[in-house]
């Protein structure tokens, strides 16, 4: 069979996403406790967004929201990704940019975990998001630039 010069694009599948997320966690400079990574189908993922203080009133943003944190126990959290939304957001990116996007997204969510805010209303949710954006910009400006392209 003849060789081709066509480069195969990196597929964002559960294994790839999980691998990149775990790499980002290893590179994160703060203790986070136990963090699990989970991929959820879009319909179930959107159900959770509809019940979130920060996203429930912003349905037009659902297709730009590829992940959230689920606080399970005192020292156990889960970052939930939506494979379909991730794929849609990154389908035109180069492989390295896809990897950087997953790592940037995971790092952003890890800041939510270490801040440990109890969110009871939209104001607290927005305040938490603002705090994460400030920390993220200060400590990971290159990742912030990546995520800003999608806001």
Buried (B, 14 or more C-beta within 10 A) or exposed (E): EEEEEEEEEBEBEEEBBBBBBEBBBEEBEEEBEEBEBBBBEBEEBBEBBEEBBBBEEEEEEBBEBBBBBEBEEEEEBBBBBBBBBBBBBBEEBEBEBBBBBBBBBBBBBBBBBBEEBEBEEBEBBEEBBEBBBEBBEEBBEEBBEBBEEEE
